[in-house]
Amino acid sequence: MDSKIKTADGTETFINSEFNEAYHSTKAGAYTESLHKFVLPCGIDRLVKEKERVRVLDVGFGLGYNVAVAVETAQKNNPQAFLEITSIEKDRDIFKKIRELSIPENLRDIYSQILSGGFEENIYTAEGTNFILRVIFGDARQIIKQLKGPFDAVFYDAFSPKVNTEMWTVEMFSSVKKLMDRRAVLATYSASLAVRKGLVEAGFKIGLVEPVGRKSYSTVATIEGDIPPLTEKERYRLEHSPYALPYRDSPDMNLPREKIKENWEKQLQDRLSKQSNP
Ligand SMILES: C[S@@+](CC[C@H](N)C(=O)[O-])C[C@H]1O[C@@H](n2cnc3c(N)ncnc32)[C@H](O)[C@@H]1O
């Protein structure tokens, strides 16, 4: 049974009992995390001033904060602009949880539009004044193969690599990259070296985003867009740390999560023992 909790900025989230993790950083706050780790690092405020239609890929729809805050940011920056949002989510009961949240005043109207949609097979569609949202239900690893790009921004928000490992592999990042406009930015809260190295191996240039509610910087990735740079220290760690080891799936992305983790741990142990007995 998932339990509801209040986060640092007063907005609510849930602890997911399957993954034993919160949907949001409790220290940053659910709303604050969406704005500062996803929506602004992807440049939604800027994109809506440059284009009338902006396509967003939202991996891990969850409680819908990233989507709602993106819509709010678009409305504030250009009320004429339109967001076309494709979300992926595996939990078909997610809307029950959203209905239990007390939604912050500034997002109420947007959430009521998000919740006004309907299902057709595994796709939920909702139309709002300045957005259309399609949530495709199923395993992201399979759904991603069927999508058509190009997307202008990607919110990459699965549970942490330790518990949701299959979502953080080089194969998954390569599939997402194929769907992105060359200037699009992918944003994720993760600061894991394995994730950063995985993004690099998938062919992304990566950068760091100022921390919110914790010490570590979050991560952005792009093919050739503008992103903040990596620090020298992080560049060094990515080249020299034994932990800069990406997670790997099979080419068709169907290895069990435990197998992906097991392979990674074996390789890590190998690297660590070579380091201590060169
Ligand atoms: C950290 S939460 C997302 C929070 C959300 N972005 C928000 O703003 O409220 C991660 C989400 O990813 C979903 N997820 C995890 N593994 C998945 C998979 N293999 N395929 C699709 N969705 C997955 C979970 O069900 C969960 O809702």
The ligand as an SDF file (V2000), in Angstrom:
LIG
                    3D

 27 29  0  0  0  0  0  0  0  0999 V2000
    9.9690    8.8210   -9.9340 C   0  0  0  0  0  0  0  0  0  0  0  0
    8.3980    8.3220  -10.5600 S   0  0  0  0  0  0  0  0  0  0  0  0
    7.9690    9.5940  -11.7120 C   0  0  0  0  0  0  0  0  0  0  0  0
    7.4660   10.8870  -11.1050 C   0  0  0  0  0  0  0  0  0  0  0  0
    6.7800   11.7440  -12.1400 C   0  0  0  0  0  0  0  0  0  0  0  0
    7.6350   12.1010  -13.2590 N   0  0  0  0  0  0  0  0  0  0  0  0
    6.1110   12.9730  -11.5880 C   0  0  0  0  0  0  0  0  0  0  0  0
    6.4280   14.0720  -12.0250 O   0  0  0  0  0  0  0  0  0  0  0  0
    5.2320   12.8400  -10.7300 O   0  0  0  0  0  0  0  0  0  0  0  0
    8.8380    6.9900  -11.6700 C   0  0  0  0  0  0  0  0  0  0  0  0
    7.7290    6.4330  -12.4930 C   0  0  0  0  0  0  0  0  0  0  0  0
    8.2780    5.5640  -13.4630 O   0  0  0  0  0  0  0  0  0  0  0  0
    7.4050    4.4690  -13.6230 C   0  0  0  0  0  0  0  0  0  0  0  0
    8.1780    3.3340  -14.1780 N   0  0  0  0  0  0  0  0  0  0  0  0
    9.1280    2.6010  -13.5570 C   0  0  0  0  0  0  0  0  0  0  0  0
    9.5810    1.6220  -14.3670 N   0  0  0  0  0  0  0  0  0  0  0  0
    8.9170    1.7410  -15.5240 C   0  0  0  0  0  0  0  0  0  0  0  0
    8.9290    1.0130  -16.7420 C   0  0  0  0  0  0  0  0  0  0  0  0
    9.7380   -0.0220  -16.9320 N   0  0  0  0  0  0  0  0  0  0  0  0
    8.0940    1.4150  -17.7380 N   0  0  0  0  0  0  0  0  0  0  0  0
    7.2590    2.4810  -17.5680 C   0  0  0  0  0  0  0  0  0  0  0  0
    7.2010    3.2050  -16.4230 N   0  0  0  0  0  0  0  0  0  0  0  0
    8.0080    2.8390  -15.4170 C   0  0  0  0  0  0  0  0  0  0  0  0
    6.8830    4.1970  -12.2400 C   0  0  0  0  0  0  0  0  0  0  0  0
    5.6780    3.4640  -12.2610 O   0  0  0  0  0  0  0  0  0  0  0  0
    6.7270    5.6090  -11.6820 C   0  0  0  0  0  0  0  0  0  0  0  0
    5.4380    6.0970  -11.8660 O   0  0  0  0  0  0  0  0  0  0  0  0
  1  2  1  0
  2  3  1  0
  2 10  1  0
  3  4  1  0
  4  5  1  0
  5  6  1  0
  5  7  1  0
  7  8  2  0
  7  9  1  0
 10 11  1  0
 11 12  1  0
 11 26  1  0
 12 13  1  0
 13 14  1  0
 13 24  1  0
 14 15  1  0
 14 23  1  0
 15 16  2  0
 16 17  1  0
 17 18  1  0
 17 23  2  0
 18 19  1  0
 18 20  2  0
 20 21  1  0
 21 22  2  0
 22 23  1  0
 24 25  1  0
 24 26  1  0
 26 27  1  0
M  CHG  2   2   1   9  -1
M  END
$$$$
